[in-house]
């Protein structure tokens, strides 16, 4: 593992940058990254060096080659090339460390969305298994083998590992996973399961009820998304498509009245070849990221 290399050979450097990572333990658990904050810092430092060092050297060699090719005297100085290479190394290395510090905060919302998107179907599946009279841990064993449920599968695998491998009590495992869950809904479901098991209530009835609740919540989100999508499409057609063609027609009229033809051509190329495609692709990615299912 890369973090082991960092701890063994780069301990002094890991200690130097550990302050950037020391508060990430909770976020790492929520992001399902199976490392402590120190191990994560060691991995970040190791990856940073492995990427930044060869990249900065290659860029330095490329700059040196181009300087000789185009006779750029200031860049033919060896000291300057070394200085540029060192600066590039520091920039790339610290950018990688920055990425590692924010990655858990990127991963957590992704896991939350995956869990809540699959929750109505997963709870229905859990209720069906519970209705057969299977023991509670069997529900999570089945879930852990179902890739269709996204991050819920990983949550179930963690619970099964706590019980079967680490020998923890199921109630304690449920409580622990609820504490570090990226999804409030999933955490509430686990706490509810724990309460039902402690009180001896009807597990399948509880899961059927929660499945119905999550299904209604999902339908509400789909309805809201549909309304938002209609508004976004109307804005896109009005501002981008109609607005773009209006600008083209207006520029053609100005060109006929003695405007700069070359400038108008450049504007048309930028509008049709750059602005409209970029806005369209950006809008498509935005809509995809907002999909509730």
Secondary structure, DSSP 8 states (H G I E B T S, - for coil): -HHHHHHHH-HHHHHHHGGGTTT-HHHHHHTT--S-HHHHHHHHHHHHHHHHHHHHHHHHHHHHHHHHHTT-GGGG-HHHHHHHHHHHHHHHHHHHHHHHHHHHHHHHHHHHHHHHHHHHHHHHHHHHHHHTT--HHHHHHHHTT-GGGTHHHHHHHHHHHHHHTS---HHHHHHHHHHT-S-HHHHHHHHHHHHHHHHT--HHHHHHHHHHHHHHHHHHHHHHHHHHHHHHHHHIIIIIIIHHHHHHHHHHHHHHTT--HHHHHHHHHHIIIIIHHHHHHHHHHHHHHH---
